[in-house]
Every structure is written in C-alpha cells, then in structure tokens.
C-alpha cells in the first residue's frame, strides 16, 4: 500500500511539473522549464522510494511500471479535465479499460 500511495502522490507532482505550464502560455520558456524542474524534484523524492519499496516488497520492475502508468493516466485525466478544462471522451474511457486489461494480464500468474 505504501508503494501505491507514494506512486500516486509522485504522479500528482509529475503531472503538475509536466503540464501546469500549459495554462500559462505567456510564461517565457525558461520560466516554464525552471518551474517544472522545481516540482519534478519532489516527484523524484517520492518516485524513487516508491519503486524501491515496491521492488523489495515483491513487485517486479514490469509490474511497478504498469502500476505507475495506470496511476499516471488516472491522475492526468483528472488534471486535464479539472485544471486544463479538456473534455473527457468515451474513447479515452475505452482506452483505459483496455489498459486495465493489460494490468490484469501483467499480474496473472
């Protein structure tokens, strides 16, 4: 559970680092980069322990990556709708369902 929580919070930081500056297109590029790197520091401070705990706790590297990708898509979807005002379409939901199918097969023995 610790791994999942760390991955979730890490991905919140990552999403803000990568995409928040899109709301501020008037910023000079150097400011967007500096802002993103500042936030990304905290993402790394959470992502590295999440992967370490997960790997030593029984997840394979492939499983950790798949968990991280699903969390990333969920966090990004909320962010894109809430912060960027983008619509959430049915084809996105179908795509996420297919990805969850991939997660199922990743963890199947």
C-alpha positions as CSV (number, residue, x, y, z in Angstrom):
1,X,0.0,0.0,0.0
2,X,2.9,2.3,0.8
3,X,4.2,1.9,-2.8
4,X,0.8,2.7,-4.3
5,X,0.4,5.9,-2.2
6,X,3.9,7.1,-3.0
7,X,3.3,6.4,-6.7
8,X,0.0,8.3,-6.6
9,X,1.5,11.4,-4.8
10,X,4.5,11.3,-7.0
11,X,2.4,11.3,-10.1
12,X,0.4,14.3,-8.9
13,X,3.7,16.2,-8.7
14,X,4.8,14.8,-12.1
15,X,1.6,15.9,-13.8
16,X,1.8,19.4,-12.4
17,X,5.5,19.6,-13.4
18,X,4.9,18.4,-17.0
19,X,1.6,20.1,-17.8
20,X,0.7,23.0,-15.4
21,X,2.7,25.5,-17.5
22,X,0.3,24.9,-20.4
23,X,-2.2,27.1,-18.6
24,X,0.5,29.9,-18.7
25,X,1.4,30.2,-22.3
26,X,2.6,33.7,-21.6
27,X,5.5,32.5,-19.5
28,X,8.9,32.5,-21.2
29,X,10.1,29.0,-21.9
30,X,12.9,29.3,-19.3
31,X,10.4,30.0,-16.6
32,X,8.3,27.0,-17.6
33,X,11.3,24.8,-17.5
34,X,12.6,26.1,-14.1
35,X,9.1,25.8,-12.6
36,X,8.8,22.2,-13.9
37,X,12.2,21.2,-12.7
38,X,11.5,22.6,-9.2
39,X,8.3,20.5,-9.0
40,X,10.0,17.4,-10.5
41,X,12.5,17.3,-7.7
42,X,9.6,16.4,-5.3
43,X,8.3,13.9,-7.8
44,X,11.7,12.1,-7.8
45,X,11.9,12.2,-4.0
46,X,8.7,10.1,-3.9
47,X,9.1,8.0,-7.0
48,X,12.5,6.6,-6.1
49,X,11.3,5.3,-2.7
50,X,8.1,4.0,-4.2
51,X,9.9,1.9,-6.7
52,X,12.5,0.8,-4.1
53,X,9.8,-0.3,-1.6
54,X,7.7,-1.9,-4.3
55,X,10.6,-3.9,-5.8
56,X,11.9,-5.1,-2.4
57,X,8.3,-5.8,-1.3
58,X,7.5,-8.2,-4.1
59,X,6.6,-6.3,-7.2
60,X,8.6,-7.0,-10.4
61,X,10.0,-4.0,-12.3
62,X,7.4,-4.7,-15.0
63,X,4.6,-4.7,-12.5
64,X,5.8,-1.4,-11.0
65,X,5.9,0.2,-14.4
66,X,2.4,-0.9,-15.2
67,X,1.1,0.3,-11.9
68,X,2.8,3.6,-12.4
69,X,1.3,4.0,-15.9
70,X,-2.2,3.3,-14.8
71,X,-1.8,5.8,-11.9
72,X,-0.4,8.4,-14.3
73,X,-3.4,8.1,-16.7
74,X,-5.9,8.4,-13.8
75,X,-4.1,11.4,-12.3
76,X,-3.6,13.0,-15.7
77,X,-7.3,12.5,-16.6
78,X,-8.4,14.3,-13.5
79,X,-5.9,17.1,-14.1
80,X,-6.7,17.6,-17.8
81,X,-10.4,17.9,-17.0
82,X,-10.1,20.0,-13.9
83,X,-7.1,22.2,-14.5
84,X,-6.9,22.4,-18.3
85,X,-10.7,22.2,-19.0
86,X,-10.4,19.5,-21.6
87,X,-13.4,17.2,-22.2
88,X,-13.2,13.6,-21.3
89,X,-14.4,11.5,-24.2
90,X,-15.7,7.9,-24.4
91,X,-12.8,6.7,-26.5
92,X,-10.5,7.7,-23.6
93,X,-12.6,5.6,-21.2
94,X,-12.4,2.6,-23.6
95,X,-8.6,3.0,-23.9
96,X,-8.3,3.0,-20.1
97,X,-10.4,-0.1,-19.9
98,X,-8.0,-1.9,-22.4
99,X,-5.1,-0.7,-20.3
100,X,-6.7,-2.2,-17.2
101,X,-6.9,-5.5,-19.2
102,X,-3.2,-5.2,-19.7
103,X,-2.7,-4.8,-15.9
104,X,-4.8,-7.9,-15.3
105,X,-2.5,-10.0,-17.6
106,X,0.6,-8.4,-16.1
107,X,-0.3,-9.7,-12.7
108,X,-1.7,-13.1,-13.8
109,X,0.5,-16.0,-12.8
